[in-house]
């Protein structure tokens, strides 16, 4: 969900439009302004979450105290789990990059760089939130030509940089192509402002998957893409020489054929006896 606050700047509005373009068709954007204060009252966000059946949200607002503000959060059991408030210090929209864009619905490759994402508790939780927000549908395999989009997050000097690139596959003279990155936007420079993180116990509970979702692997039993159950049976090697086939009248030889074959066999036997004598 992308929700506009009661007061938003042009920069916040354009940034939310670009985020919506990256998330389509798995996103919904509310065009009307909504007077919501996420860190003071969470009931409005929970109402929108239940209405849209969405567990992730981006809330845009603007004020003198917190200019150009984006709040990213997620839900658990229709209640706010954690939120992070980011200030937009620098922004370049998609339209400012005169290059070809990735098709709608492309699954991006996410790259994180910077020590805070590995050691700082708030940055580690923010990294996990970015993964939930941008990863798209979960797939088991992906072809090389399907890698078209890269989103890079860098934690540098207390800022969080978001860059979006289009992957270009060039000829390299070998089987593996040469990779080039072309920035296609949007581009953000964020400043971390406020956070409201869930406790470790609640976060662990939210990550727990029900047993019904986990598929138990049964030996020699699998399912295809249509959900049809397939089984593999191991049998001993059969002796096909004793296999009884079906007798059909159409495969039987006619009488003249049998008589001709009998005469030819008798002639061969007679010829063989004469040669012996």
PEJO-V405033 format. One record per residue. N is the residue number from 1. SS is DSSP state (helix for helix, strand for strand, loop for the rest). PSI is psi in radians with two decimals (999 if undefined). NEAR is the number of other ideal C-beta (glycine too) atoms within 12 Angstrom. Layout:
# PEJO-V405033
N_SS_PSI_NEAR + N_SS_PSI_NEAR
This chain:
# PEJO-V405033
1_loop_2.34_38 + 2_strand_2.01_37 + 3_strand_2.27_41 + 4_strand_2.41_34 + 5_loop_-3.10_33 + 6_loop_-0.53_18 + 7_loop_2.08_23 + 8_loop_2.59_35 + 9_loop_2.93_24 + 10_helix_-0.61_18 + 11_helix_-0.73_27 + 12_helix_-0.75_36 + 13_helix_-0.81_28 + 14_helix_-0.65_27 + 15_helix_-0.66_42 + 16_helix_-0.62_41 + 17_helix_-0.70_28 + 18_helix_-0.66_35 + 19_helix_-0.65_39 + 20_helix_-0.65_27 + 21_helix_-0.60_29 + 22_helix_-0.51_39 + 23_helix_-0.22_32 + 24_loop_2.50_20 + 25_loop_0.23_15 + 26_loop_0.79_27 + 27_loop_2.79_27 + 28_loop_2.38_22 + 29_strand_2.17_30 + 30_strand_2.14_27 + 31_strand_-0.50_14 + 32_strand_2.68_14 + 33_strand_2.45_18 + 34_loop_2.18_27 + 35_loop_1.69_17 + 36_loop_2.41_34 + 37_loop_1.64_24 + 38_loop_-0.68_39 + 39_loop_-0.17_22 + 40_loop_-0.71_16 + 41_loop_2.04_14 + 42_loop_-0.08_25 + 43_helix_-0.64_16 + 44_helix_-0.72_24 + 45_helix_-0.68_38 + 46_helix_-0.59_26 + 47_helix_-0.80_22 + 48_helix_-0.62_32 + 49_helix_-0.75_30 + 50_helix_-0.60_18 + 51_helix_-0.74_17 + 52_helix_-0.10_22 + 53_loop_0.86_13 + 54_loop_2.48_28 + 55_loop_-0.08_26 + 56_strand_2.53_37 + 57_strand_2.67_45 + 58_strand_2.09_45 + 59_strand_2.19_43 + 60_strand_2.38_44 + 61_strand_2.95_38 + 62_loop_2.29_27 + 63_loop_2.96_19 + 64_loop_-0.64_10 + 65_loop_-0.66_13 + 66_loop_1.46_27 + 67_loop_2.60_22 + 68_loop_1.22_34 + 69_strand_2.35_39 + 70_strand_2.24_47 + 71_strand_2.10_44 + 72_strand_2.31_45 + 73_strand_3.05_40 + 74_strand_2.80_38 + 75_strand_2.76_29 + 76_strand_2.11_23 + 77_loop_0.72_16 + 78_loop_0.38_20 + 79_strand_2.60_22 + 80_strand_2.18_35 + 81_strand_-0.97_33 + 82_strand_2.74_36 + 83_strand_2.61_35 + 84_strand_2.26_40 + 85_strand_2.17_35 + 86_strand_2.37_40 + 87_strand_2.31_32 + 88_strand_1.94_42 + 89_strand_-0.53_25 + 90_strand_2.41_21 + 91_strand_2.33_34 + 92_strand_2.08_24 + 93_loop_2.99_27 + 94_helix_-0.64_27 + 95_helix_-0.33_17 + 96_helix_-0.15_16 + 97_loop_1.92_21 + 98_loop_1.11_11 + 99_loop_2.89_18 + 100_loop_2.49_16 + 101_loop_2.84_25 + 102_loop_2.64_30 + 103_loop_2.69_17 + 104_loop_2.38_17 + 105_loop_0.14_18 + 106_loop_2.31_29 + 107_loop_2.11_27 + 108_loop_2.75_33 + 109_strand_2.18_27 + 110_strand_2.28_28 + 111_strand_2.23_25 + 112_strand_2.33_28 + 113_strand_2.51_21 + 114_loop_2.40_23 + 115_loop_-0.63_15 + 116_helix_-0.57_24 + 117_helix_-0.28_29 + 118_helix_-0.44_13 + 119_helix_-0.56_12 + 120_loop_2.32_19 + 121_helix_-0.77_19 + 122_helix_-0.73_26 + 123_helix_-0.61_31 + 124_helix_-0.71_25 + 125_helix_-0.63_31 + 126_helix_-0.68_34 + 127_helix_-0.79_31 + 128_helix_-0.62_29 + 129_helix_-0.70_40 + 130_helix_-0.67_33 + 131_helix_-0.78_24 + 132_helix_-0.61_30 + 133_helix_-0.65_33 + 134_helix_-0.14_32 + 135_loop_-0.48_22 + 136_loop_-2.87_26 + 137_loop_2.57_14 + 138_loop_2.22_11 + 139_loop_2.65_11 + 140_loop_-0.69_6 + 141_loop_2.68_8 + 142_loop_2.41_17 + 143_loop_2.79_10 + 144_helix_-0.69_14 + 145_helix_-0.27_11 + 146_helix_-0.16_19 + 147_loop_1.69_24 + 148_loop_-0.30_29 + 149_strand_2.33_35 + 150_strand_2.27_30 + 151_strand_2.12_38 + 152_strand_2.36_28 + 153_strand_2.21_35 + 154_strand_2.31_26 + 155_strand_1.84_29 + 156_strand_2.16_20 + 157_loop_0.78_14 + 158_loop_0.11_19 + 159_strand_2.76_23 + 160_strand_2.03_38 + 161_strand_2.27_31 + 162_strand_2.15_41 + 163_strand_2.50_32 + 164_strand_2.24_37 + 165_strand_2.64_29 + 166_strand_2.31_28 + 167_strand_2.24_30 + 168_strand_2.23_23 + 169_strand_1.97_19 + 170_strand_2.78_14 + 171_loop_2.35_12 + 172_loop_-0.06_12 + 173_loop_-0.07_8 + 174_loop_-3.13_8 + 175_loop_-0.57_8 + 176_loop_2.15_11 + 177_loop_2.83_16 + 178_strand_2.35_14 + 179_strand_2.31_19 + 180_strand_2.55_16 + 181_strand_2.32_23 + 182_strand_2.06_23 + 183_strand_2.22_27 + 184_loop_-0.11_33 + 185_loop_2.93_32 + 186_loop_2.92_35 + 187_strand_2.26_28 + 188_strand_2.52_38 + 189_strand_1.96_28 + 190_strand_2.66_34 + 191_strand_2.25_25 + 192_strand_2.14_29 + 193_strand_-1.40_30 + 194_strand_2.66_24 + 195_strand_2.60_24 + 196_strand_1.67_24 + 197_loop_2.57_26 + 198_loop_2.70_27 + 199_loop_2.83_15 + 200_helix_-0.65_14 + 201_helix_-0.76_10 + 202_helix_-0.66_17 + 203_helix_-0.67_20 + 204_helix_-0.69_13 + 205_helix_-0.67_16 + 206_helix_-0.50_25 + 207_helix_-0.21_17 + 208_loop_2.34_14 + 209_loop_2.41_11 + 210_loop_2.69_8 + 211_loop_-0.47_8 + 212_loop_-0.50_7 + 213_loop_-0.60_9 + 214_loop_2.17_9 + 215_loop_2.13_13 + 216_loop_2.23_10 + 217_loop_2.13_9 + 218_loop_2.35_12 + 219_loop_2.30_10 + 220_loop_0.32_11 + 221_strand_2.28_15 + 222_strand_3.03_15 + 223_strand_2.50_14 + 224_loop_-3.02_10 + 225_loop_-0.34_8 + 226_loop_0.09_7 + 227_loop_0.15_9 + 228_loop_2.30_10 + 229_strand_2.26_13 + 230_strand_2.39_14 + 231_strand_2.54_13 + 232_loop_2.21_11 + 233_loop_2.27_9 + 234_loop_2.14_8 + 235_loop_2.74_6 + 236_loop_2.81_6 + 237_loop_2.27_6 + 238_loop_2.63_8 + 239_loop_1.78_8 + 240_helix_-0.17_8 + 241_helix_-0.45_7 + 242_helix_0.24_7 + 243_loop_2.19_8 + 244_loop_1.98_8 + 245_loop_2.91_9 + 246_loop_2.33_8 + 247_loop_2.23_8 + 248_loop_2.48_7 + 249_helix_-0.55_8 + 250_helix_-0.37_8 + 251_helix_-0.13_9 + 252_loop_2.51_10 + 253_loop_2.53_13 + 254_loop_2.89_12 + 255_helix_-0.85_10 + 256_helix_-0.66_10 + 257_helix_-0.69_12 + 258_helix_-0.70_13 + 259_helix_-0.71_13 + 260_helix_-0.70_14 + 261_helix_-0.56_15 + 262_helix_-0.71_15 + 263_helix_-0.76_14 + 264_helix_-0.64_14 + 265_helix_-0.63_14 + 266_helix_-0.68_14 + 267_helix_-0.68_14 + 268_helix_-0.68_14 + 269_helix_-0.70_14 + 270_helix_-0.74_14 + 271_helix_-0.67_13 + 272_helix_-0.67_12 + 273_helix_-0.68_11 + 274_helix_-0.67_10 + 275_helix_-0.60_9 + 276_helix_-0.71_8 + 277_loop_999_7
